[in-house]
């Protein structure tokens, strides 16, 4: 597995990452994929002593990540950093189309994310970039089309910076062959428990998690 003994693994993103976490209390990891990843790492790799940190903040865009990067990432000095951002960057263009000050268009998104990754990659063991997603099987849907463009940018930056890329959209697309979108996320954005497990599983596969490891 890519995460090493005693390593600190930090997740940063929006509400999908945050998932009702409460700072300074018992549920600092939230109730979503970050918590699932942590639990599976503890159960399968108890000897590794891996510490998981959740720095998701609801409503965030890549613009917000830039503003809090020093405190929430660099100050924490993680060994591994996972980034899942872009959903609100796209969503605000559709749910608040006339509030353009909230929109983060593709050029700003790409430039900001690339800068954050490039400036951080030499300070960590590795970076994991996860694609933003829209749980919609119709690839001609306007918001789905835009989300796919942002996901392609994430994949490109991962390749440029030698980061791991996790295609969360593809993971959901496989499941959408069997599920109606609303059964995985009522608004096609915020996943149910199975939806969060899709993200956790895709992440763990990317870091070479051994699902059959013997203790």
KOLDREN-510987 format. One record per residue: residue number from 1; residue in one letter; x, y, z of N, C-alpha, C in turn. Coordinates in nm, 3 decimals. Example, Ala and Ser with C-alpha at 12.3 -4.5 7.8 and 13.67 -1.06 7.14 Angstrom:
KOLDREN-510987
SITE     k   r       nc1       nc2       nc3      cac1      cac2      cac3       cc1       cc2       cc3
SITE     1   A     1.319    -0.569     0.780     1.230    -0.450     0.780     1.320    -0.330     0.780
SITE     2   S     1.285    -0.225     0.708     1.367    -0.106     0.714     1.290     0.003     0.787
end
This chain:
KOLDREN-510987
SITE     k   r       nc1       nc2       nc3      cac1      cac2      cac3       cc1       cc2       cc3
SITE     1   X     0.084    -0.120     0.000     0.000     0.000     0.000     0.088     0.125     0.000
SITE     2   X     0.042     0.229    -0.068     0.123     0.349    -0.084     0.136     0.431     0.044
SITE     3   X     0.034     0.432     0.128     0.042     0.506     0.254     0.131     0.429     0.350
SITE     4   X     0.229     0.496     0.409     0.327     0.428     0.491     0.297     0.429     0.640
SITE     5   X     0.380     0.358     0.713     0.365     0.348     0.858     0.378     0.485     0.924
SITE     6   X     0.282     0.518     1.010     0.284     0.644     1.082     0.253     0.766     0.998
SITE     7   X     0.206     0.746     0.877     0.179     0.859     0.789     0.050     0.930     0.827
SITE     8   X     0.048     1.059     0.795    -0.071     1.141     0.812    -0.134     1.162     0.674
SITE     9   X    -0.260     1.124     0.662    -0.336     1.134     0.537    -0.443     1.240     0.553
SITE    10   X    -0.433     1.347     0.475    -0.525     1.460     0.488    -0.616     1.469     0.367
SITE    11   X    -0.746     1.477     0.393    -0.846     1.495     0.287    -0.896     1.640     0.291
SITE    12   X    -0.900     1.705     0.175    -0.953     1.840     0.169    -1.053     1.848     0.055
SITE    13   X    -1.158     1.929     0.075    -1.261     1.940    -0.028    -1.381     2.019     0.021
SITE    14   X    -1.497     1.983    -0.032    -1.622     2.055    -0.003    -1.711     1.971     0.089
SITE    15   X    -1.843     1.984     0.074    -1.936     1.914     0.164    -1.930     1.763     0.149
SITE    16   X    -1.891     1.714     0.032    -1.880     1.568     0.014    -1.772     1.514     0.107
SITE    17   X    -1.665     1.588     0.121    -1.558     1.549     0.212    -1.595     1.580     0.357
SITE    18   X    -1.650     1.697     0.380    -1.687     1.737     0.516    -1.788     1.641     0.577
SITE    19   X    -1.900     1.624     0.512    -2.007     1.529     0.550    -2.037     1.532     0.700
SITE    20   X    -2.074     1.652     0.746    -2.120     1.670     0.884    -2.013     1.652     0.990
SITE    21   X    -1.889     1.673     0.954    -1.785     1.667     1.057    -1.801     1.787     1.151
SITE    22   X    -1.755     1.768     1.274    -1.761     1.874     1.373    -1.622     1.893     1.433
SITE    23   X    -1.565     2.010     1.413    -1.430     2.036     1.461    -1.423     2.027     1.613
SITE    24   X    -1.321     1.957     1.662    -1.296     1.951     1.805    -1.387     1.855     1.881
SITE    25   X    -1.467     1.777     1.808    -1.557     1.684     1.876    -1.535     1.543     1.824
SITE    26   X    -1.622     1.450     1.867    -1.599     1.309     1.837    -1.608     1.274     1.689
SITE    27   X    -1.680     1.355     1.610    -1.699     1.320     1.470    -1.619     1.411     1.377
SITE    28   X    -1.493     1.432     1.410    -1.407     1.518     1.328    -1.388     1.465     1.187
SITE    29   X    -1.413     1.337     1.165    -1.397     1.279     1.032    -1.526     1.282     0.952
SITE    30   X    -1.638     1.320     1.015    -1.765     1.322     0.945    -1.825     1.184     0.933
SITE    31   X    -1.927     1.175     0.846    -2.001     1.050     0.832    -1.994     0.993     0.691
SITE    32   X    -1.898     1.040     0.612    -1.891     0.999     0.472    -1.769     0.918     0.437
SITE    33   X    -1.722     0.936     0.315    -1.614     0.850     0.262    -1.485     0.861     0.343
SITE    34   X    -1.457     0.977     0.400    -1.335     0.992     0.480    -1.341     0.900     0.601
SITE    35   X    -1.456     0.896     0.666    -1.474     0.808     0.781    -1.463     0.661     0.741
SITE    36   X    -1.517     0.627     0.624    -1.509     0.489     0.575    -1.365     0.449     0.547
SITE    37   X    -1.291     0.538     0.481    -1.151     0.511     0.452    -1.074     0.490     0.582
SITE    38   X    -1.097     0.577     0.679    -1.028     0.566     0.807    -1.059     0.433     0.875
SITE    39   X    -1.185     0.394     0.877    -1.224     0.270     0.944    -1.160     0.149     0.877
SITE    40   X    -1.160     0.148     0.744    -1.103     0.033     0.673    -0.952     0.028     0.688
SITE    41   X    -0.886     0.143     0.693    -0.743     0.143     0.718    -0.712     0.091     0.858
SITE    42   X    -0.792     0.131     0.957    -0.769     0.085     1.094    -0.789    -0.065     1.107
SITE    43   X    -0.892    -0.116     1.042    -0.925    -0.259     1.056    -0.826    -0.346     0.979
SITE    44   X    -0.788    -0.305     0.858    -0.702    -0.387     0.774    -0.553    -0.362     0.797
SITE    45   X    -0.518    -0.243     0.844    -0.377    -0.208     0.866    -0.356    -0.148     1.005
SITE    46   X    -0.397    -0.219     1.110    -0.385    -0.162     1.245    -0.241    -0.136     1.287
SITE    47   X    -0.149    -0.214     1.230    -0.008    -0.199     1.267     0.057    -0.074     1.207
SITE    48   X    -0.011    -0.011     1.111     0.048     0.102     1.039     0.035     0.235     1.112
SITE    49   X    -0.065     0.246     1.199    -0.082     0.369     1.275    -0.103     0.492     1.188
SITE    50   X    -0.186     0.478     1.085    -0.213     0.588     0.991    -0.314     0.684     1.052
SITE    51   X    -0.282     0.812     1.048    -0.375     0.913     1.100    -0.446     0.982     0.984
SITE    52   X    -0.578     0.987     0.991    -0.660     1.049     0.887    -0.716     1.181     0.940
SITE    53   X    -0.708     1.284     0.857    -0.759     1.417     0.893    -0.856     1.464     0.785
SITE    54   X    -0.968     1.521     0.829    -1.071     1.571     0.737    -1.071     1.724     0.740
SITE    55   X    -1.045     1.785     0.624    -1.048     1.931     0.612    -1.149     1.975     0.506
SITE    56   X    -1.257     1.900     0.495    -1.364     1.941     0.404    -1.446     2.054     0.464
SITE    57   X    -1.489     2.147     0.380    -1.576     2.257     0.423    -1.689     2.271     0.322
SITE    58   X    -1.811     2.263     0.371    -1.929     2.270     0.284    -1.932     2.398     0.202
SITE    59   X    -1.967     2.384     0.075    -1.982     2.498    -0.013    -1.854     2.545    -0.079
SITE    60   X    -1.743     2.483    -0.044    -1.614     2.531    -0.096    -1.597     2.507    -0.245
SITE    61   X    -1.526     2.600    -0.308    -1.475     2.586    -0.444    -1.323     2.585    -0.435
SITE    62   X    -1.258     2.567    -0.548    -1.112     2.571    -0.548    -1.061     2.708    -0.505
SITE    63   X    -1.140     2.810    -0.527    -1.105     2.945    -0.483    -1.097     2.951    -0.331
SITE    64   X    -1.191     2.883    -0.264    -1.189     2.878    -0.118    -1.071     2.797    -0.066
SITE    65   X    -1.039     2.688    -0.135    -0.925     2.608    -0.094    -0.797     2.691    -0.095
SITE    66   X    -0.782     2.772    -0.196    -0.664     2.858    -0.207    -0.652     2.949    -0.085
SITE    67   X    -0.765     3.002    -0.038    -0.763     3.096     0.074    -0.723     3.029     0.205
SITE    68   X    -0.755     2.902     0.222    -0.726     2.835     0.349    -0.615     2.730     0.338
SITE    69   X    -0.546     2.728     0.227    -0.446     2.624     0.200    -0.333     2.623     0.303
SITE    70   X    -0.280     2.739     0.335    -0.166     2.747     0.427    -0.201     2.688     0.563
SITE    71   X    -0.317     2.726     0.615    -0.356     2.679     0.748    -0.401     2.534     0.747
SITE    72   X    -0.483     2.496     0.649    -0.546     2.364     0.653    -0.464     2.253     0.588
SITE    73   X    -0.365     2.289     0.507    -0.280     2.188     0.445    -0.134     2.202     0.489
SITE    74   X    -0.071     2.312     0.454     0.072     2.327     0.480     0.104     2.323     0.630
SITE    75   X     0.019     2.386     0.710     0.042     2.387     0.855     0.030     2.247     0.915
SITE    76   X    -0.052     2.162     0.854    -0.073     2.026     0.907     0.041     1.931     0.870
SITE    77   X     0.117     1.966     0.767     0.232     1.885     0.723     0.195     1.737     0.701
SITE    78   X     0.097     1.710     0.616     0.060     1.571     0.589     0.166     1.499     0.505
SITE    79   X     0.169     1.368     0.516     0.253     1.289     0.426     0.182     1.269     0.291
SITE    80   X     0.053     1.247     0.299    -0.029     1.228     0.179    -0.146     1.325     0.182
SITE    81   X    -0.179     1.378     0.065    -0.287     1.475     0.052    -0.384     1.431    -0.055
SITE    82   X    -0.513     1.426    -0.019    -0.618     1.393    -0.115    -0.707     1.514    -0.138
SITE    83   X    -0.732     1.547    -0.265    -0.811     1.664    -0.300    -0.932     1.621    -0.383
SITE    84   X    -1.050     1.658    -0.336    -1.174     1.639    -0.413    -1.246     1.774    -0.415
SITE    85   X    -1.235     1.844    -0.527    -1.292     1.977    -0.538    -1.338     2.001    -0.682
SITE    86   X    -1.441     2.085    -0.697    -1.488     2.118    -0.831    -1.639     2.110    -0.846
SITE    87   X    -1.704     2.040    -0.755    -1.848     2.022    -0.767    -1.920     2.156    -0.755
SITE    88   X    -1.886     2.235    -0.653    -1.949     2.366    -0.638    -1.905     2.465    -0.745
SITE    89   X    -1.781     2.449    -0.793    -1.732     2.533    -0.901    -1.824     2.521    -1.022
SITE    90   X    -1.874     2.401    -1.046    -1.967     2.376    -1.156    -2.111     2.408    -1.115
SITE    91   X    -2.152     2.359    -1.000    -2.292     2.367    -0.958    -2.343     2.510    -0.951
SITE    92   X    -2.261     2.601    -0.898    -2.304     2.740    -0.886    -2.337     2.802    -1.021
SITE    93   X    -2.279     2.752    -1.126    -2.308     2.803    -1.260    -2.449     2.766    -1.305
SITE    94   X    -2.507     2.663    -1.238    -2.638     2.614    -1.277    -2.747     2.648    -1.176
SITE    95   X    -2.715     2.642    -1.046    -2.822     2.670    -0.949    -2.832     2.819    -0.915
SITE    96   X    -2.727     2.896    -0.941    -2.732     3.042    -0.925    -2.671     3.107    -1.049
SITE    97   X    -2.736     3.092    -1.162    -2.676     3.136    -1.289    -2.650     3.285    -1.300
SITE    98   X    -2.724     3.367    -1.223    -2.707     3.512    -1.233    -2.613     3.569    -1.127
SITE    99   X    -2.566     3.484    -1.036    -2.471     3.528    -0.933    -2.330     3.491    -0.978
SITE   100   X    -2.286     3.559    -1.079    -2.162     3.521    -1.146    -2.039     3.537    -1.058
SITE   101   X    -2.048     3.616    -0.953    -1.934     3.631    -0.864    -1.902     3.501    -0.790
SITE   102   X    -2.000     3.409    -0.786    -1.978     3.279    -0.722    -1.926     3.173    -0.819
SITE   103   X    -1.924     3.205    -0.946    -1.885     3.106    -1.047    -1.733     3.095    -1.057
SITE   104   X    -1.686     2.974    -1.062    -1.544     2.948    -1.087    -1.535     2.875    -1.220
SITE   105   X    -1.500     2.948    -1.323    -1.498     2.890    -1.457    -1.373     2.806    -1.478
SITE   106   X    -1.375     2.732    -1.587    -1.275     2.627    -1.609    -1.132     2.679    -1.607
SITE   107   X    -1.108     2.795    -1.664    -0.971     2.847    -1.669    -0.918     2.879    -1.530
SITE   108   X    -1.001     2.943    -1.445    -0.960     2.971    -1.308    -0.942     2.842    -1.228
SITE   109   X    -1.034     2.751    -1.247    -1.027     2.622    -1.177    -0.896     2.552    -1.209
SITE   110   X    -0.864     2.543    -1.337    -0.742     2.473    -1.378    -0.617     2.543    -1.326
SITE   111   X    -0.611     2.672    -1.340    -0.493     2.747    -1.297    -0.473     2.736    -1.146
SITE   112   X    -0.582     2.749    -1.070    -0.571     2.746    -0.924    -0.533     2.607    -0.874
SITE   113   X    -0.600     2.505    -0.926    -0.570     2.369    -0.882    -0.427     2.330    -0.918
SITE   114   X    -0.386     2.363    -1.037    -0.249     2.331    -1.078    -0.146     2.400    -0.988
SITE   115   X    -0.171     2.525    -0.954    -0.080     2.599    -0.868    -0.072     2.536    -0.730
SITE   116   X    -0.186     2.501    -0.671    -0.188     2.440    -0.539    -0.112     2.308    -0.538
SITE   117   X    -0.136     2.226    -0.638    -0.070     2.095    -0.645     0.080     2.112    -0.668
SITE   118   X     0.116     2.198    -0.761     0.257     2.218    -0.795     0.336     2.271    -0.677
SITE   119   X     0.278     2.364    -0.604     0.348     2.426    -0.491     0.355     2.334    -0.369
SITE   120   X     0.273     2.228    -0.368     0.265     2.140    -0.251     0.335     2.007    -0.272
SITE   121   X     0.349     1.963    -0.394     0.390     1.825    -0.419     0.528     1.790    -0.362
SITE   122   X     0.618     1.888    -0.349     0.750     1.860    -0.296     0.752     1.857    -0.143
SITE   123   X     0.639     1.891    -0.081     0.630     1.892     0.065     0.565     1.766     0.120
SITE   124   X     0.516     1.679     0.031     0.443     1.560     0.073     0.498     1.436     0.003
SITE   125   X     0.461     1.320     0.056     0.499     1.195    -0.009     0.423     1.176    -0.140
SITE   126   X     0.297     1.219    -0.141     0.218     1.202    -0.261     0.087     1.278    -0.252
SITE   127   X     0.029     1.305    -0.370    -0.098     1.374    -0.380    -0.195     1.287    -0.460
SITE   128   X    -0.318     1.281    -0.413    -0.423     1.204    -0.479    -0.530     1.303    -0.525
SITE   129   X    -0.554     1.310    -0.653    -0.655     1.399    -0.709    -0.776     1.317    -0.751
SITE   130   X    -0.891     1.349    -0.694    -1.015     1.279    -0.728    -1.102     1.370    -0.815
SITE   131   X    -1.163     1.311    -0.914    -1.244     1.391    -1.006    -1.374     1.435    -0.940
SITE   132   X    -1.418     1.558    -0.968    -1.554     1.596    -0.926    -1.654     1.512    -1.005
SITE   133   X    -1.776     1.505    -0.955    -1.873     1.414    -1.019    -2.013     1.472    -1.014
SITE   134   X    -2.097     1.420    -1.101    -2.240     1.449    -1.099    -2.309     1.316    -1.123
SITE   135   X    -2.391     1.273    -1.029    -2.450     1.139    -1.036    -2.570     1.143    -1.130
SITE   136   X    -2.538     1.147    -1.258    -2.637     1.156    -1.365    -2.588     1.071    -1.481
SITE   137   X    -2.670     0.975    -1.522    -2.629     0.882    -1.627    -2.635     0.941    -1.767
SITE   138   X    -2.714     1.047    -1.784    -2.726     1.112    -1.915    -2.606     1.203    -1.938
SITE   139   X    -2.512     1.158    -2.019    -2.390     1.234    -2.041    -2.411     1.358    -2.126
SITE   140   X    -2.532     1.374    -2.182    -2.565     1.494    -2.259    -2.628     1.602    -2.172
SITE   141   X    -2.659     1.568    -2.047    -2.710     1.666    -1.952    -2.609     1.780    -1.940
SITE   142   X    -2.657     1.904    -1.938    -2.567     2.020    -1.942    -2.469     2.022    -1.825
SITE   143   X    -2.519     1.999    -1.703    -2.430     2.004    -1.588    -2.334     1.886    -1.590
SITE   144   X    -2.381     1.771    -1.634    -2.292     1.654    -1.645    -2.180     1.683    -1.746
SITE   145   X    -2.212     1.744    -1.857    -2.110     1.778    -1.958    -2.004     1.870    -1.900
SITE   146   X    -2.049     1.972    -1.826    -1.953     2.065    -1.765    -1.868     1.995    -1.660
SITE   147   X    -1.931     1.912    -1.578    -1.856     1.840    -1.474    -1.750     1.751    -1.536
SITE   148   X    -1.781     1.689    -1.648    -1.684     1.604    -1.715    -1.564     1.684    -1.764
SITE   149   X    -1.588     1.808    -1.805    -1.477     1.894    -1.848    -1.384     1.923    -1.730
SITE   150   X    -1.442     1.950    -1.614    -1.362     1.978    -1.495    -1.288     1.851    -1.452
SITE   151   X    -1.352     1.737    -1.465    -1.286     1.610    -1.433    -1.167     1.583    -1.525
SITE   152   X    -1.180     1.620    -1.652    -1.070     1.603    -1.746    -0.950     1.689    -1.709
SITE   153   X    -0.978     1.808    -1.657    -0.871     1.896    -1.610    -0.797     1.833    -1.493
SITE   154   X    -0.871     1.774    -1.400    -0.809     1.708    -1.285    -0.718     1.594    -1.333
SITE   155   X    -0.766     1.517    -1.428    -0.686     1.407    -1.482    -0.559     1.459    -1.548
SITE   156   X    -0.570     1.568    -1.621    -0.453     1.628    -1.687    -0.351     1.677    -1.586
SITE   157   X    -0.398     1.744    -1.481    -0.307     1.796    -1.379    -0.239     1.681    -1.305
SITE   158   X    -0.314     1.574    -1.279    -0.255     1.457    -1.212    -0.140     1.400    -1.294
SITE   159   X    -0.161     1.393    -1.424    -0.056     1.340    -1.512     0.064     1.432    -1.515
SITE   160   X     0.040     1.562    -1.523     0.149     1.661    -1.527     0.233     1.661    -1.401
SITE   161   X     0.169     1.637    -1.286     0.237     1.651    -1.157     0.272     1.517    -1.093
SITE   162   X     0.254     1.409    -1.168     0.282     1.275    -1.116     0.202     1.245    -0.989
SITE   163   X     0.077     1.290    -0.988    -0.014     1.262    -0.877    -0.100     1.141    -0.914
SITE   164   X    -0.156     1.078    -0.814    -0.252     0.970    -0.839    -0.385     1.032    -0.881
SITE   165   X    -0.451     0.972    -0.980    -0.582     1.019    -1.024    -0.686     0.913    -0.993
SITE   166   X    -0.795     0.956    -0.931    -0.906     0.865    -0.899    -1.030     0.917    -0.972
SITE   167   X    -1.079     0.839    -1.066    -1.194     0.881    -1.147    -1.323     0.844    -1.075
SITE   168   X    -1.370     0.933    -0.989    -1.492     0.907    -0.913    -1.615     0.905    -1.005
SITE   169   X    -1.614     0.989    -1.108    -1.726     0.989    -1.201    -1.741     0.853    -1.267
SITE   170   X    -1.631     0.795    -1.309    -1.636     0.663    -1.372    -1.686     0.557    -1.274
SITE   171   X    -1.646     0.569    -1.149    -1.691     0.474    -1.047    -1.843     0.481    -1.030
SITE   172   X    -1.898     0.602    -1.030    -2.043     0.616    -1.021    -2.112     0.570    -1.149
SITE   173   X    -2.050     0.595    -1.262    -2.111     0.553    -1.389    -2.130     0.402    -1.394
SITE   174   X    -2.035     0.328    -1.339    -2.049     0.182    -1.335    -2.170     0.141    -1.253
SITE   175   X    -2.192     0.210    -1.141    -2.304     0.175    -1.054    -2.437     0.222    -1.113
SITE   176   X    -2.433     0.329    -1.193    -2.557     0.381    -1.253    -2.617     0.288    -1.357
SITE   177   X    -2.546     0.184    -1.391    -2.605     0.081    -1.478    -2.713     0.003    -1.404
SITE   178   X    -2.712     0.013    -1.271    -2.805    -0.064    -1.188    -2.894     0.022    -1.100
SITE   179   X    -2.857     0.149    -1.078    -2.930     0.236    -0.988    -2.981     0.360    -1.060
SITE   180   X    -3.097     0.409    -1.016    -3.144     0.540    -1.059    -3.065     0.644    -0.980
SITE   181   X    -3.024     0.754    -1.042    -2.937     0.851    -0.974    -2.986     0.895    -0.836
SITE   182   X    -3.116     0.922    -0.822    -3.168     0.973    -0.696    -3.155     0.871    -0.582
SITE   183   X    -3.138     0.744    -0.615    -3.120     0.643    -0.510    -2.979     0.646    -0.453
SITE   184   X    -2.887     0.710    -0.525    -2.750     0.725    -0.476    -2.725     0.863    -0.419
SITE   185   X    -2.802     0.961    -0.462    -2.790     1.098    -0.411    -2.919     1.172    -0.446
SITE   186   X    -2.989     1.219    -0.346    -3.121     1.279    -0.371    -3.112     1.400    -0.465
SITE   187   X    -2.999     1.471    -0.461    -2.982     1.588    -0.547    -2.878     1.564    -0.655
SITE   188   X    -2.836     1.438    -0.669    -2.734     1.396    -0.765    -2.594     1.447    -0.729
SITE   189   X    -2.582     1.503    -0.609    -2.453     1.556    -0.563    -2.410     1.492    -0.431
SITE   190   X    -2.497     1.498    -0.330    -2.460     1.452    -0.197    -2.496     1.304    -0.182
SITE   191   X    -2.397     1.217    -0.179    -2.423     1.073    -0.185    -2.488     1.017    -0.059
SITE   192   X    -2.562     0.909    -0.080    -2.610     0.826     0.029    -2.491     0.745     0.082
SITE   193   X    -2.517     0.660     0.180    -2.409     0.575     0.233    -2.345     0.489     0.124
SITE   194   X    -2.425     0.421     0.038    -2.360     0.346    -0.071    -2.278     0.435    -0.163
SITE   195   X    -2.324     0.558    -0.187    -2.249     0.650    -0.271    -2.115     0.686    -0.210
SITE   196   X    -2.115     0.711    -0.079    -1.987     0.740    -0.012    -1.895     0.619    -0.014
SITE   197   X    -1.953     0.499    -0.009    -1.869     0.380    -0.017    -1.807     0.365    -0.155
SITE   198   X    -1.877     0.411    -0.258    -1.820     0.410    -0.393    -1.692     0.494    -0.395
SITE   199   X    -1.697     0.613    -0.335    -1.581     0.701    -0.331    -1.469     0.637    -0.250
SITE   200   X    -1.503     0.583    -0.133    -1.402     0.521    -0.046    -1.333     0.405    -0.117
SITE   201   X    -1.411     0.322    -0.182    -1.354     0.205    -0.251    -1.262     0.247    -0.364
SITE   202   X    -1.305     0.345    -0.442    -1.221     0.392    -0.553    -1.090     0.452    -0.500
SITE   203   X    -1.098     0.527    -0.392    -0.979     0.585    -0.331    -0.884     0.475    -0.284
SITE   204   X    -0.937     0.378    -0.211    -0.853     0.272    -0.155    -0.790     0.187    -0.265
SITE   205   X    -0.863     0.163    -0.372    -0.805     0.089    -0.485    -0.685     0.164    -0.542
SITE   206   X    -0.696     0.297    -0.547    -0.590     0.380    -0.606    -0.461     0.376    -0.523
SITE   207   X    -0.473     0.356    -0.392    -0.353     0.352    -0.307    -0.308     0.209    -0.282
SITE   208   X    -0.359     0.115    -0.360    -0.320    -0.026    -0.352    -0.357    -0.091    -0.219
SITE   209   X    -0.473    -0.054    -0.168    -0.526    -0.117    -0.048    -0.548    -0.266    -0.075
SITE   210   X    -0.500    -0.350     0.016    -0.515    -0.494     0.001    -0.641    -0.541     0.074
SITE   211   X    -0.744    -0.570    -0.005    -0.872    -0.606     0.053    -0.869    -0.747     0.116
SITE   212   X    -0.767    -0.826     0.084    -0.759    -0.963     0.136    -0.642    -0.979     0.232
SITE   213   X    -0.589    -0.867     0.279    -0.474    -0.873     0.367    -0.506    -0.949     0.495
SITE   214   X    -0.413    -1.034     0.537    -0.428    -1.108     0.661    -0.351    -1.036     0.772
SITE   215   X    -0.411    -1.031     0.889    -0.346    -0.965     1.002    -0.240    -1.056     1.063
end
